[in-house]
Amino acid sequence: MADLAATAHALIVADGDVDVSVLAELAAAPERPRLIAADGGAARVLAADLVPDVVVGDFDSLGSEDRARLEELGVELRVATPDKDESDMELCLLTALEGGVARVTIVGALGLVRPEHSVANLLLLADPRLDGVEVTIAGHGSRSWRIGTVAGSGETAIVGAAGDFVSLFPLESAVVGVTTVGLRFPLTDEMLPLGPSRGLSNELETEQARVTTRRGRLLVIHTRRTSADDEPAGGT
């Protein structure tokens, strides 16, 4: 199992839609990440023939057989009370931050039976405690991450294929000084207010684009066009 204090990358597995092949690929990286499961996400980890380093949550969605298996393997189980203020995902993020990790990848955070949990997981990216940490939610051919801080600037590169979708959503009342390079519909030092959908479904013009901001937290979502084409129509 990975040593939390010596690992710069943490991989969190939630109980949503998880491609076990992607999970196995991430966990088999040359520098194995700290593998943290959120409650029922531990069953997804076991299904990929992997063993989590720690399982966190109130254990309301993990079957008794899987829990017994984890106990046999000596996995650390951090059991939280059901009457808690934090979600299991938030507790997992706090666990990852304990060791001073620089990067966190989250899988299984979307496609949950209760959609409010998917929304809550995306909004966790706005947490100021994550300032300076690269946190990415991956799934369904998409990657979601946050740039910028409440009072500070942000920048990111987006690498993909021409035609891929890029959406920009403010996590503040407004994000100011948004500038894009390499997107079909450019923004030049503009403001994106919370609410209107202007930042939805932009597109990569080439294989790489760049987004910068002057102030405010901005959610960036990159979705491969081929993945979107495989999904049922539902855009508006």
N, C-alpha and C positions, 0 to 999 in steps of 0.2 A: 504493500500500500504506500501511497505517496506521503512524504513528509510535508505537512502543511507549511511549516516555517521555511522550507527550502524550495517550495514550488511557486513559480511566478504566475502560473495559469491554473484556474479552477474551472471545472466543467460541472454545471448543475443540470440535473435531469429531473424534470417535473412529470406529471402524470397525464400530459396531453398527447398529441400526435407526435410520435418519435419514430424516425427511420432508424432502425437498429443498426443498419450498415453504416450510416453516418456516425452514429454513436460509437461504434467500434473503431471507425477510422480516427475520430477525434481522440479517443482514449489510447490509441496505439501510436500517437505522435512520438517522435524521438524523445522529447521531454514529456513524460506522462503527466497529465494534469491531475490536480487534486479532484477526485470524483465524489461529488456530493449529490445525494438523492433527496428529493422532496417527497416524503411520505410514500405514496403509491408509485412514484417514479422509481423506487428501488426495484420493483418488479420488472420494469423496463430494462434496468441495468442487468439484472440476473438473466433476463431473456436473451441478452446480447452476449452471454457467457462472460460477463465481467463482474467484478466485486466492488461495490462502492467503498470509499474510505469512511464515510459517515452518512447516516440517514437522519434527517431532521423533520419534525412535524408532530402533529397530534395523533398520527397513526390511525386515522379513521378510514383510510382508503387502501391500506396494505393488508393483504390476506394473512391469516394466521400461519399458513404453511411457509409463505415467503419470509415472514418475520422469524419463524423458527430457524429457517435456513440461514438467515443473516446472523442470528445469535450463534449458530454452530460455527460459522466462519469467523466469529470474533469481531464483527463489524461494530463500530461505535454507533449506538442508537441514542439520539438526543430527543427525548420525548417531551413535548410541550403540552401544557394544559389546553383543552379545547376552548376554554374561555380566555383567549389571548387577544391582544391588540394587533399582532402581526400575522400576516399570512404565512403559510409554510415556505413560500418562495422568498419572502422577505427574510425569514430566519435563515434560509440557506445562503442568501447574499451576505448577511451579517457574519455567518460562519466563514464564508470565503474571505471576507475582509479581515478576519482575525489575524491571518498570517501575512498581511500586507501584500496580497497578490496585486499584480499590475493588470491582469487580464482575466475576464470571466466570460465564458461562453455558456449560454442557456439553451437547452433543447427541451421540447415537450411543454413549453409555456403557453402554446396556442392550441386551438382546436379542442378545448376542454368542453365537457358536457355543459357546464355552467359558464356562459360567455362572460359574465362579470369578472371571472377569474382571469380570463385572457386580457381583458381591459386593464385590470389591476396590475397584471404582470408587465404590460407595456408602460404603464404610468410609473412603475417602480424605477424606470430609467431616469426619471426626473429627480430622484432622491439626491439631495446635496452631498450625502455621505459617499456617493459614487463619483464625486468630482475627482478627476485625475486618474480614474480607473477605466480601462477600456472594457465596456460591458456590451455584449452582443446577444440578441435573441435570434436564434436560427430555426428555420422550419418552413416547409412547403416551398422550398426554392427561394426563400427570402431571408434577408438579414435586416434586423432593426437595431439601431444604436442611437445614442444621444451625443450631440456636440454642444459646446458652450456651457456657461454657467449663468446664474442669475444676473451677475454683473460683469461677466467676462466673455471674451471672444471664443470662437470655436472654428475648427476647420477639419475637413475630412476628404479623403480621396475615395472614389467609388470606381471599382474595377469590375467590368463585366463584358457584355456584348452589345453592339449597337442595337437599339430598340428595346433594351431592358427598361423596366419601369423604375422610376425614382420618385418617391413622394416625400414631401417635407411638411411636418406638422409642428406648430408651436406648442411648447409645454409651458408657456407663459401667457399673460394677456396679449403680449406681442413680442416677437423676436425682431430685432432691428439690424440693419446693415447686411441683409442676406444677399450674397453674390454667388452666382454659379457660373462655371465654365465647363463646356462640353455637354450641356443639356439642350434639348430641342427648343425649350421655351426658357430663355435666359432671364435671370434676375440680376439687377445691378444696384447694389446698395439699397435694397428695398426692405419694407417692413411686411412681415407676415403676421396678421392678427389671429388670435384664437377664435375659432368658429368657422369662418369661410373656408371653402375647400380649394383655394387657389393652388396650393402646393401639391394637390393630388395628381398622380399619373403623369408626371413629366417623363422624359425618355432620354437615355444615353444616345448621343450622336455618334460616338466612336466607342472604343473599348475602355475609356477612362474619363471621368469627370471630377470636378472639384467643387466643394461648397464651403464658403466661409461666412462667418457672422461676426458682428461687432458686439452684440449683447443679447443674452437670453438663451434658454435651453431649447434646442431644436431636435425633434425626432426625425431621423432619416431612415427610410425603408427602401431597400433595393430588392426588387423581385425580378428574377429571370423571366423573360418573356416566354420561353419554352415551358416553364412551370405554370405560368398563368394560363397559357393556351390549353393546358391539360385539365384545368379546373372548369366546372360548369359556369356558364355565363351568369354574371351577377353584378357587373359594374354599373355605375350610374353616371 
